[in-house]
Amino acid sequence: QVQLQASGGGSVQAGGSLRLSCAASGRTFSRINSMGWFRQAPGKEREFVAAINWNAWSGSRTTYADSVKGRFIISRDNAKNTVDLQMNSLKPEDTAVYYCAASNTIVLLTAVHEYDYWGQGTQVTVSS
């Protein structure tokens, strides 16, 4: 199994920044080549935020939800075995619990049901 641990959440004012990290570990981690970030606000369904996919042939690819394009950046730190989400220009509507997820796939995944492993959420609160 793959263990995922999300961290870096907190409370910031609108316009501020936060950097979330998802640490991956486990004996099967080497099979993982796709990870994503999702968020869920109270009373709402979990929604896609960003995803990253990597392989030995084409390197890394990323995709983002329209609501965060230009503000959020997803990246992989191979040395630390983490996938990070840099969140800039935060808005109150970004307030949610953020979850990281992982899967063994060669394509970018944006749906909740497509991911095999999930970490515990980290709370992000953006005040007006």
PyMOL commands that set and color helices and strands:
alter all, ss='L'
color gray80, all
select helices_A, chain A and resi 29-31+92-94+112-114
alter helices_A, ss='H'
color red, helices_A
select strands_A, chain A and resi 3-7+10-13+18-25+34-40+47-55+59-64+72-77+82-87+96-103+117-118+122-127
alter strands_A, ss='S'
color yellow, strands_A
deselect
rebuild
show_as cartoon
